Amino acid sequence: MELIKNLKWRYAVKKYSEKKISENKVNQIVEAINLTASSCGIQPYRLFVITNPEVRKRLGEGSFNAQIHASSHLLVFAGFNEITSDYIRDYVEMMERQRNLEKGTLDVLKDTLIDYFSVQTPGQNVIWSDKQAYIGLGTALIAAAELKVDATPMEGFDPKLFDEVLGLSEKGLHASVIMSLGYRDAANDYLVAVPKARLPVDEFFTRIK
Ligand SMILES: Cc1cc2nc3c(=O)[nH]c(=O)nc-3n(C[C@H](O)[C@H](O)[C@H](O)COP(=O)(O)O)c2cc1C
């Protein structure tokens, strides 16, 4: 399986070279993220792809992660603050159009989702949308590895600063998790030759027959 080879190749890069990723590769990674499964299928997060150096410098202030500004691209996975009935309505109507269904065919799904989310607290909404964003992060890591693009998933950032710089709360969003993309600086990244540390598979998983 090629995927296992790619997963062994990848690591969380600490130091990137100056080399930029082609737009074609970035677009493929974005498409893979958009194709990621989400609970209820309603994609409750949005993705920002940031290259602007000034914006990235500001985003990296106070963080130990130089990769926020020193990499080719920065991805920000931004979860919804709230799952509104309007959003569910619009999304389910889009599903009907994409599947060539008559308007109203998916009313049961729509009403079930609206009922379900209407009793959730804002805190529950945030946790739920963050979980979905992290699934997107997983896809992004795999997609990047398949393209031999390096990546670093990161939780070490200041969500308040991201909110301020990117104007997330006025969009009903918050920064859930971020990821840099680029190419490893093989001569200067101390992790490049460090073997992967993982549990023996037998210790990691339990088979129940
Ligand atoms: C959700 C998440 C958050 C992480 N946050 C950071 C981070 O802020 N900075 C960093 O350098 N690495 C970060 N990492 C990378 C992990 O430390 C790394 O994936 C782990 O040590 C396993 O190593 P490997 O990915 O190189 O195989 C993060 C990884 C994940 C999945």
The ligand as a Gaussian input file, in Angstrom:
#p B3LYP/6-31G(d) Opt

LIG

0 1
 C       -3.495000      18.174000      16.361000
 C       -2.005000      18.275000      16.333000
 C       -1.390000      19.395000      16.862000
 C        0.006000      19.522000      16.797000
 N        0.594000      20.695000      17.193000
 C        1.907000      20.907000      16.922000
 C        2.504000      22.167000      17.133000
 O        1.877000      23.124000      17.582000
 N        3.813000      22.314000      16.785000
 C        4.556000      21.300000      16.244000
 O        5.720000      21.514000      15.918000
 N        4.005000      20.082000      16.057000
 C        2.714000      19.863000      16.364000
 N        2.139000      18.637000      16.119000
 C        2.973000      17.575000      15.565000
 C        3.135000      16.394000      16.528000
 O        4.014000      16.723000      17.563000
 C        3.616000      15.207000      15.705000
 O        2.647000      14.900000      14.737000
 C        3.877000      13.995000      16.579000
 O        4.943000      14.218000      17.454000
 C        4.172000      12.751000      15.746000
 O        5.270000      12.978000      14.921000
 P        5.215000      12.901000      13.334000
 O        3.965000      13.648000      12.898000
 O        6.450000      13.623000      12.904000
 O        5.176000      11.477000      12.928000
 C        0.770000      18.482000      16.229000
 C        0.122000      17.329000      15.757000
 C       -1.238000      17.230000      15.790000
 C       -1.893000      16.026000      15.176000

